C-alpha cells in the first residue's frame, strides 16, 4: 500500500461499531472459558499439593531411593522404595519391549497397507481392546498364566497384562502420527525409485518419530500407574526381587496399596511418598521422551 | 542417456472412472515436451503413468503401453521401483524430506538405493546441486535442514534430488505453480540447461511457460466434466502456438476457454 492511500478512520460512516450484544457475548464467553480452565485446574493442583505436602520429606532421605521395606513393620519409620521402583520400571520396560513393536507394526499395517475387511477387523479389535477394563486384562492373563498353564504369579505375568493395556494406546497414537505424514513425502520417495518398505522405514517413520515417542511415553505412563491387574497378578513383596520369572515383585502401585488403610503414621507417610515417587518417575520419563523426540525426527 | 517414450492406446482409470482415453504420443529424447490443457483434462494423470506413479493410488489402473527405449513399462515382469529410478519426477509443491539435511535430501535416492560410499555420495550431492543451480546458495550449509530453504530453493533442491539418481527422463508436474516469478525463471533456465542430458516432460498451466521452455507441446482437453480427457493434438511448440491444427487448441491458447 502506498502512502497516498490513507486508511479510513476507525468509525467511518457505514462501518458500524461493535454492537453491545456482541460485546456482552464476547465478555461472557471469555469469562466462561477462564472459569472452566480454573475449575479444571483445581483437582490437578489439589492432588499435587496433597501428594507433595504429605510425601516430600521421605523423598529427601537417601535411603528412600536405595533401600527396600525388608524387615520394616508398618509402625516403624525408615526403609525405602527401591524394590518398588525396580519392579515398576522392570515390568514397564518388559511391557514396552513387547507392546511397542507390536503396536507400531499394527499401526503401520493399518495406515500403509491395510485395506478392506481385514484392516477394518483389526481396527475394530483395537477399539475393543481400548475399552477393556484393566482388571479384565488382569483376569485374562491370570486365566491363561495360572489356570491354564499352571504357572506362578510373577513379574512377567503382570507385564503381560500391561501389554494388553498398552498396545491399543500406542496403536492409536502411532496411527494418528503416521496419518499426519504428508502423502507427498511418500510419493517423493517412490519417485526416487525407493521401495515401499524402505519409504516407510526411512522416510515415514523418522518423520513421525516425535509423535510416536510421545505416544509411547503416554502409554508407559498409563501402565506404570496401572494397579488393578497388579492386584491380581503381582503380589506385593517387601524385599528387592530382580527376577521377573520368580517370586513376588513389588511395584509402586502395590506399595501404595500395601500401606493404605493402616493406622500407623509411618505407613501413611510411605503411602504418600510412594505416590509422589510414581508421579516423579512418570514426569521424568515424559521429559526424557520429549528430549529424545526433539533430537530426532523432523529438523527445525 | 536420454531416451524417447512411445505411448500407445493409453487408457487410465481411477477405479471404474475412466480419467483419460486413448492417448498415443511420442516424446522425443533430449527435448522438453509440455502438456497443456484445462484443469481436469488428465495431463497430470498421463504424466504419472510415465513412471508408474499412477498405480500408487488405490484402485488406479492403466491399459495400453508406454515404451521406454522399446521396453513396455507395463510389462508384467517390469519392476515399478526400477522404472521410477529411470524416470524421475518433480512435484507441484516442493517436498523435501523434513528429517533430512540439504545434502541428505539430495543423496536420499542413492542412500536408500544402497549407496554407502561417502566420496561417491558427496560427489553426487555437489554434481546434482550444481546441476540444479543451487550449489552456490547452499554449499556453506549443506548440513542444515532442507525445509529451511525458500520455496524456490526447495523446488530446485527437489530437482537436484531427482537428478542425483541419474534418471533418463524427468517428469515435472507443474513445478513452478507454487513459486514466485523469479524462482520460476530460475527453474525455467535450469530446464533449458539440463534438457541436453534428459528427456523432460513438463505439465504446466502457464501457456507462456510452455511456449518458453518446450520444444513440443501436447494439448489435452475433455468433452465435458465427468467425461474422460483425451489428447487433442501434439506438435512443435512454435506450430501449436502460432498455427494450431485444431480449433479447440486455438480457442484454449488464445484464452477463449479454460
Boltz contact constraints between the chains, C-beta under 6 A:
constraints:
  - contact:
      token1: [A, 184]
      token2: [B, 95]
      max_distance: 6.0
  - contact:
      token1: [A, 185]
      token2: [B, 95]
      max_distance: 6.0
  - contact:
      token1: [A, 188]
      token2: [B, 95]
      max_distance: 6.0
  - contact:
      token1: [A, 190]
      token2: [B, 56]
      max_distance: 6.0
  - contact:
      token1: [A, 191]
      token2: [B, 84]
      max_distance: 6.0
  - contact:
      token1: [A, 191]
      token2: [B, 89]
      max_distance: 6.0
  - contact:
      token1: [A, 192]
      token2: [B, 109]
      max_distance: 6.0
  - contact:
      token1: [A, 192]
      token2: [B, 165]
      max_distance: 6.0
  - contact:
      token1: [A, 193]
      token2: [B, 81]
      max_distance: 6.0
  - contact:
      token1: [A, 193]
      token2: [B, 84]
      max_distance: 6.0
  - contact:
      token1: [A, 193]
      token2: [B, 85]
      max_distance: 6.0
  - contact:
      token1: [A, 194]
      token2: [B, 112]
      max_distance: 6.0
  - contact:
      token1: [A, 195]
      token2: [B, 81]
      max_distance: 6.0
  - contact:
      token1: [A, 198]
      token2: [B, 112]
      max_distance: 6.0
  - contact:
      token1: [A, 202]
      token2: [B, 112]
      max_distance: 6.0
  - contact:
      token1: [A, 203]
      token2: [B, 97]
      max_distance: 6.0
  - contact:
      token1: [A, 206]
      token2: [B, 99]
      max_distance: 6.0
  - contact:
      token1: [A, 207]
      token2: [B, 98]
      max_distance: 6.0
  - contact:
      token1: [A, 207]
      token2: [B, 99]
      max_distance: 6.0
  - contact:
      token1: [A, 297]
      token2: [B, 99]
      max_distance: 6.0
  - contact:
      token1: [A, 298]
      token2: [B, 98]
      max_distance: 6.0
  - contact:
      token1: [A, 298]
      token2: [B, 99]
      max_distance: 6.0
  - contact:
      token1: [A, 299]
      token2: [B, 145]
      max_distance: 6.0
